[in-house]
Amino acid sequence: MKRFALLIAAVTIAAPIYAQNVATVNGQPITQQAYDQFIKLLSAQGAPDTPQLRDQVKEEMINRLVMVQAAEKAGITKQPDVQTELELARQGILVRALMADYLEKNPVTEEKVKAEYEKLKKEQGEVLEYNVRHILVEDEATANNLQKQLKDKSAKFEDLAKAQSKDPGSAAQGGSLGWASADNYVAPFAEAVKNTPKGQMTDKPVQTQFGWHVIEVVDARPIAFPPFAEVRTQLEEMMRQQALVQYQQKLRSEAKIN
């Protein structure tokens, strides 16, 4: 009876140790910890943790270990190009883990994101967008003639644009370019738009690399800064990337490089 009790105790103690391995391949164990980490990685990528997944992971880990053992036996790991790839893979894994660890210890909090949002909003100030229409022609004389007709009100802007503008896209719309920031246009055009009061034409035609433009600023209005909820995710990711760049620069500046 005493020997039986000792046997039961030995089995009880040994069971947890045996349970640490999912499988053994040619004497080399696949640990429960490695198996659980593989499951965790796949779950983080969106795979549902199901019995089927666990069976597939076990088979995959066995297959991989069989192949790795074969590669090691064949001396593949001693090949220079393979050693280089292994080292690069190791470095990549460590860099990603370091970055993840840094962000975990230095999180971009909701408070920080909101503060950055308010800062950007304040820095932008009032930015205008313009409802513009134009007539594009090849030479200055034609542009001056069109502008004179419009000032004399002897012709309508829409009619002249449809008949004479060399910009087919806007010509079909009576010269309209719709609403846009002035920065959407080439420099001379943009400056002319910014300096012209709404409801008026530029003082004279404007030349760009495309030709000569008769320009009218139909209307202007402030561009609304996007709501916080709309840009929160994008702003947070931008701040995370900025934090990682600064961290990398700090490590580089502190390193002794000969």
VENRAWO-V572234 format. One record per residue. N is the residue number from 0. RES is the residue in one letter. PHI is phi in whole degrees, 0 to 359 (* if undefined). NEAR is the number of other C-alpha atoms within 10 Angstrom. Layout:
n = <N | N>
res = <RES | RES>
phi = <PHI | PHI>
near = <NEAR | NEAR>
//
This chain:
n = <0 | 1 | 2 | 3 | 4 | 5 | 6 | 7 | 8 | 9 | 10 | 11 | 12 | 13 | 14 | 15 | 16 | 17 | 18 | 19 | 20 | 21 | 22 | 23 | 24 | 25 | 26 | 27 | 28 | 29 | 30 | 31 | 32 | 33 | 34 | 35 | 36 | 37 | 38 | 39 | 40 | 41 | 42 | 43 | 44 | 45 | 46 | 47 | 48 | 49 | 50 | 51 | 52 | 53 | 54 | 55 | 56 | 57 | 58 | 59 | 60 | 61 | 62 | 63 | 64 | 65 | 66 | 67 | 68 | 69 | 70 | 71 | 72 | 73 | 74 | 75 | 76 | 77 | 78 | 79 | 80 | 81 | 82 | 83 | 84 | 85 | 86 | 87 | 88 | 89 | 90 | 91 | 92 | 93 | 94 | 95 | 96 | 97 | 98 | 99 | 100 | 101 | 102 | 103 | 104 | 105 | 106 | 107 | 108 | 109 | 110 | 111 | 112 | 113 | 114 | 115 | 116 | 117 | 118 | 119 | 120 | 121 | 122 | 123 | 124 | 125 | 126 | 127 | 128 | 129 | 130 | 131 | 132 | 133 | 134 | 135 | 136 | 137 | 138 | 139 | 140 | 141 | 142 | 143 | 144 | 145 | 146 | 147 | 148 | 149 | 150 | 151 | 152 | 153 | 154 | 155 | 156 | 157 | 158 | 159 | 160 | 161 | 162 | 163 | 164 | 165 | 166 | 167 | 168 | 169 | 170 | 171 | 172 | 173 | 174 | 175 | 176 | 177 | 178 | 179 | 180 | 181 | 182 | 183 | 184 | 185 | 186 | 187 | 188 | 189 | 190 | 191 | 192 | 193 | 194 | 195 | 196 | 197 | 198 | 199 | 200 | 201 | 202 | 203 | 204 | 205 | 206 | 207 | 208 | 209 | 210 | 211 | 212 | 213 | 214 | 215 | 216 | 217 | 218 | 219 | 220 | 221 | 222 | 223 | 224 | 225 | 226 | 227 | 228 | 229 | 230 | 231 | 232 | 233 | 234 | 235 | 236 | 237 | 238 | 239 | 240 | 241 | 242 | 243 | 244 | 245 | 246 | 247 | 248 | 249 | 250 | 251 | 252 | 253 | 254 | 255 | 256 | 257>
res = <M | K | R | F | A | L | L | I | A | A | V | T | I | A | A | P | I | Y | A | Q | N | V | A | T | V | N | G | Q | P | I | T | Q | Q | A | Y | D | Q | F | I | K | L | L | S | A | Q | G | A | P | D | T | P | Q | L | R | D | Q | V | K | E | E | M | I | N | R | L | V | M | V | Q | A | A | E | K | A | G | I | T | K | Q | P | D | V | Q | T | E | L | E | L | A | R | Q | G | I | L | V | R | A | L | M | A | D | Y | L | E | K | N | P | V | T | E | E | K | V | K | A | E | Y | E | K | L | K | K | E | Q | G | E | V | L | E | Y | N | V | R | H | I | L | V | E | D | E | A | T | A | N | N | L | Q | K | Q | L | K | D | K | S | A | K | F | E | D | L | A | K | A | Q | S | K | D | P | G | S | A | A | Q | G | G | S | L | G | W | A | S | A | D | N | Y | V | A | P | F | A | E | A | V | K | N | T | P | K | G | Q | M | T | D | K | P | V | Q | T | Q | F | G | W | H | V | I | E | V | V | D | A | R | P | I | A | F | P | P | F | A | E | V | R | T | Q | L | E | E | M | M | R | Q | Q | A | L | V | Q | Y | Q | Q | K | L | R | S | E | A | K | I | N>
phi = <* | 295 | 295 | 295 | 297 | 295 | 295 | 300 | 296 | 296 | 296 | 298 | 287 | 284 | 302 | 298 | 294 | 294 | 291 | 289 | 251 | 279 | 198 | 230 | 242 | 53 | 85 | 260 | 280 | 255 | 284 | 299 | 297 | 296 | 297 | 296 | 295 | 297 | 299 | 299 | 297 | 293 | 296 | 295 | 270 | 108 | 283 | 290 | 280 | 237 | 303 | 297 | 298 | 297 | 296 | 295 | 295 | 300 | 297 | 296 | 294 | 295 | 299 | 297 | 294 | 301 | 291 | 297 | 299 | 295 | 295 | 295 | 296 | 278 | 79 | 299 | 293 | 270 | 289 | 304 | 293 | 292 | 298 | 296 | 298 | 297 | 293 | 296 | 296 | 298 | 297 | 300 | 296 | 293 | 296 | 298 | 293 | 296 | 297 | 296 | 294 | 296 | 293 | 293 | 275 | 229 | 291 | 275 | 281 | 301 | 297 | 293 | 295 | 296 | 295 | 294 | 300 | 295 | 296 | 296 | 297 | 291 | 294 | 292 | 63 | 268 | 246 | 260 | 239 | 234 | 263 | 240 | 226 | 211 | 236 | 259 | 229 | 274 | 227 | 293 | 299 | 296 | 298 | 297 | 296 | 295 | 296 | 296 | 298 | 289 | 291 | 282 | 61 | 271 | 208 | 263 | 304 | 301 | 293 | 294 | 297 | 296 | 275 | 234 | 292 | 270 | 260 | 298 | 297 | 278 | 302 | 296 | 258 | 71 | 93 | 290 | 255 | 72 | 272 | 195 | 290 | 299 | 294 | 287 | 256 | 294 | 308 | 298 | 294 | 298 | 297 | 296 | 296 | 297 | 265 | 249 | 299 | 296 | 87 | 232 | 267 | 297 | 301 | 209 | 301 | 245 | 262 | 229 | 294 | 269 | 141 | 250 | 244 | 264 | 241 | 233 | 269 | 291 | 200 | 214 | 204 | 293 | 273 | 290 | 291 | 298 | 299 | 304 | 300 | 285 | 247 | 304 | 297 | 296 | 293 | 298 | 296 | 300 | 291 | 296 | 295 | 297 | 297 | 292 | 296 | 295 | 296 | 297 | 296 | 296 | 298 | 296 | 293 | 272 | 281 | 270 | 242 | 259>
near = <6 | 6 | 8 | 9 | 9 | 11 | 12 | 11 | 11 | 11 | 11 | 11 | 11 | 11 | 10 | 10 | 9 | 13 | 11 | 15 | 16 | 17 | 19 | 12 | 13 | 9 | 7 | 12 | 14 | 18 | 16 | 15 | 12 | 14 | 19 | 13 | 12 | 16 | 20 | 14 | 12 | 14 | 14 | 11 | 9 | 9 | 12 | 13 | 13 | 11 | 9 | 10 | 15 | 16 | 11 | 12 | 17 | 18 | 13 | 12 | 19 | 18 | 12 | 12 | 18 | 14 | 12 | 14 | 14 | 12 | 13 | 11 | 10 | 10 | 10 | 14 | 15 | 11 | 9 | 10 | 11 | 12 | 13 | 12 | 11 | 13 | 12 | 12 | 12 | 11 | 12 | 12 | 11 | 12 | 12 | 11 | 12 | 13 | 18 | 14 | 12 | 14 | 16 | 10 | 9 | 11 | 14 | 15 | 10 | 11 | 9 | 12 | 20 | 16 | 12 | 15 | 19 | 12 | 11 | 12 | 15 | 11 | 9 | 10 | 11 | 12 | 12 | 14 | 20 | 21 | 20 | 23 | 25 | 25 | 29 | 27 | 22 | 14 | 12 | 17 | 12 | 17 | 22 | 17 | 13 | 24 | 24 | 14 | 14 | 16 | 12 | 9 | 10 | 10 | 14 | 13 | 22 | 18 | 15 | 19 | 26 | 18 | 12 | 16 | 25 | 18 | 16 | 14 | 12 | 19 | 23 | 15 | 15 | 21 | 27 | 22 | 15 | 14 | 15 | 15 | 19 | 20 | 13 | 10 | 12 | 12 | 12 | 12 | 19 | 14 | 14 | 20 | 26 | 17 | 11 | 16 | 15 | 17 | 12 | 13 | 22 | 17 | 13 | 15 | 26 | 19 | 18 | 13 | 7 | 12 | 16 | 24 | 28 | 28 | 26 | 24 | 22 | 18 | 15 | 19 | 14 | 12 | 14 | 11 | 13 | 11 | 9 | 14 | 9 | 9 | 12 | 16 | 12 | 11 | 16 | 19 | 13 | 12 | 17 | 17 | 14 | 12 | 18 | 16 | 13 | 12 | 15 | 12 | 12 | 11 | 11 | 11 | 10 | 8 | 9 | 7 | 6 | 3>
//
